[in-house]
């Protein structure tokens, strides 16, 4: 799904494991790779997430090698402990501030504000991600009509077909989601606007008429201008959607179905936000 990232991961592992044979891969070597990986880049120091992701790729490659009948023995890859799940989400006030910042921000050239709005395209991305709880990739692939590799926004039926046309099914489910009434009104207006542009805009989220590969840089800039701290990323918007739904008292099963994830994941990460969280236990402990 992400060839460039896969290549970089492969290059790092070849630097470390490249001269080994499969029978030399052990728990000790995997832990040595984790230490090497974390110490290699300043941004990775003290973090095991990068090493874990690389070693998961290594395990997948070894398992594929075995399925193809190219080796017969069992090779185990020891993974670092999973990092603590991110708990950052946005309040409605923070979301309003972020949207307002994206809409109003102007490009500055030689100290003078211009009429260019370099962050305005993020408004669409923010609203769709927040009010559908979709993964960022599905929103960036969103289009007004069907096509290879595209997710489809159907403003007539009021649904977002998140699973890209022709994409294979993975563990990261992308079920069709119902569009909130307020979001649907925005999408219908945006579709009318894009239909009269030349050339016609197929993707829902674009910058200068072209689909964007990643919102990372623009979002970081917007968060800085809006004064939002705490490492806000595109996935923070998905966490925010989950948090808001659980806090509203929606059953965790329905939240999981809406987001395309498992109910245990919702319970483990957001269950404490439910309005009746531990009410029964708290009341029971005080009874005689």
N, C-alpha and C positions, 0 to 999 in steps of 0.2 A: 504493500500500500504506500510506503514511503521509501522509494529506492535510494534517495540521497542519504537519508538517515541510516538505512541498512548498510550502505557502503562505508560510511564513517565508522559504524560499529565494527564492521568486518576488518577495516584497516587497523583499528585499535587492538582487536583480538589477534590479528596476524602478527602485530609487533610483539605480543607477549607469548602466544601459543604457537606461532608459525612454524617453529622447528621441532615441535613435539609430535609424537604419534598418539593415537587415541588411548593406548594403554598407559600413557604418562599423565593423563588428566585425572586429577584426584581432588579431594576436598582441600588438601593443603595447597595445591596449585590454584584452585579457585579463590581461596582466601588470600593468596599472594597476589592474584590479579586484582582483587578488590583493593588491597593496600596500594598497589601500583597505580591503579586507575584513579583512586581518590587523591593520590599525591601528585599525579601528573599535571592536572590543571588546577589553578588557584580557585576557580569557581566550584570545583568538585570536592575540595578538602572538607573532610568531616561529613560527607554525604555518601550513602551507599546506593542511592537510587540509580545512578548511572551505571555502576558495576552490575547491579542486579539486572538491569535491562539488557546489557551486553551479554551476560551469562545466560539469560533466557534465550537470546538469539543463538548462542552457541549450542544450548541444549536442543533447540528446534532443528538446527543444522545436523547435529549428530543423530537425532531420531529419524530425520529424513534419510540420512545416509544408511541407517539400519533398515528402514522400510524398503529401500532400493536393493537390499541384499548385498551391500558393499562391505559390511562387516557383520560378524556374528555375535560378538561378545556384548555384554551390558556395560555401558559407560554412564556413570552418574556425574551430573554437574551439581555442585553444592552452591546454592543461592544464598546471598546475604539476606539478613532479616529484612522483612518488608518495612519500609519507613512508615511513620505515623501519618494517617490520612490528613489531608489539609482540611482545616475547619473554618477557613475564611469564607464568609459570604457577605453580601452587601445589604444594608438597610434600604428601605424605600427612599429615604432622604439622600443616601449616597448615590443611588441609581439616578435620582432626579438631577443631582449635581453633575454627575458624569455625563448624562444626556445633554444637559444645558451647555456644558463645556464643549462637547463635540459639535454641537450645533453652532455655537458662537465663535469658536476659535478661528483666528485669521492667521495666514502666513505672513511672517515678518521678513522683509528683505532690506538689508542695510539700515536696520533700525526703524523702518517704516512699515506699518500695517498695510497689507494689500487687500484686494477683494477676494482672494483665493481662500477657500475653506477646506483645509487639508484633512480635517477630522470628521467632516459632516457625514461621510459614507458610513462611519461607524454606528450612526444612529440606527440604521436598519439592522445591522449585525447585532447590536445590543438588544433591541426590542424582540427580534425573532428568537434569539438564544434564551433570553430571560423568560419569555412567555410560552415557549414550547419545551424548555429544558433540554434542548437538543445539544449534541456534541458539536463543537465548532466546525468540524469538517463537513457535517451535513448541511449546516447553514451556508458555508462558503460554496457548496455545490448546488445550492437551491436555485431553481430556474422556473420560468413561467411556462415552460413546455417540456415535454419528454425529450430525452436524448441520452446517448451513451454516457455513463458516469455521472448523470445529473440526478439530483433529488428534485421533486416536483412540488411546487406550491399550487394547489387547486383552490382558487378563490371562489369558484362556483359552488363546490361542495363544502368548502370551509375546512379543508384538511391539508396537512403537510405530509407527503410521502417521503419520509426521510431516507429510506433505503435506496441507494443509487441504482439507476437502471443498468442491469448487467453485472452488478457487483455481487460477489459471492457472499453467502451468509457466514458470519463469524460469531464469536461469543459476545461481541458488543452489538447487541440487538438494536435495530433501528425501525421500530414499528411506526406505522402511520399514526399521526397525532391530530386531534381536533384542535382547531385554531380558536383562541379566545376571541370573543366578539370585538373587543377594542383593537386587537392586533389585526383581525380580519379586515376591519375598516381601513387601517393603514395600508395593508397589502393590496387591497382593491384600488386604492388611490395610487399607490406606487406602480401598479401594473398599468393603469391608464397612462401615467406619465411616461413610462418606459416604452409603451407601444408607439408613441409618436416621435421618439428620438431617432435620429439618423447617425449611424446605423441602429437598428432596433436592438434594444437591450434584452438579452436572453436571461442572463444571471440576475438574481435579485440584488445581491450585494456587489457593487463594482466601485472602482476608483478610476476616474478619468476614462470611463467607458469600458474598462477591462475588469474581469474577475480578479480578486486578490488571492494570493497564495496563503498568506498568513496575516492575522490582525495584530500580531505580537508587538511590533514596533509602534504602530499607531495607538494601540491601546495603552502601552506604557507611557507614551507622551500624554495622552488624555488623562490618565490617572494622576500623573505628575501635576498637570495644570489644575486638576480638580481637587488636589490635595488629599488623594486617597492613598493610604499606606497599607502595609500588610501583605505585599506581594499579590496584587490583584492580577489574574490572568484570564484568558478566555474561558478556562474551565471553572473559574470562580463564578461565572454567570450561571452555569449548570448547577453548581452547589447552591447558589442563591435560589434558583427555582425550586429545588428540592426542599430547602429550608423553609421557604414561604409556604409551600403546600402542606408540609408536616405541621408547621405552626398554626395553620388554619384548621387543623383537626381532620384533614382528609385521611382516610385509612391508608396505612403504609402499603398495602397491596395495590391500591389504585395509584399511589404515587410512583411505585416501581413500574407499573404498566405504562404510565404516562411518560416516564423518562427512558424506558427501555432497559431496565436493569433488574436486579434481584431484590426481593423484599428483605432478605437478611442484610444486604448492603445498606438499604434505607434505614433499617432498625439500628444497625451498628453505628452509623454515622450521624443520623438525624433524629433518632427516636427520642432523645432527651428534650427535643424542642416541642414535642406534642403537648397540647394544653393539659392533658390528663396524665402526663408522665409520672409514674409512681404514686398517683393519688391513692389507689387502693392499698398499696403497701404502707404508705405514710399514715393512712387512717387506721389500718389494722394494728400497727405497732403500738398505738396509744390506747387500744382497748384492753380491758381487764379480761 
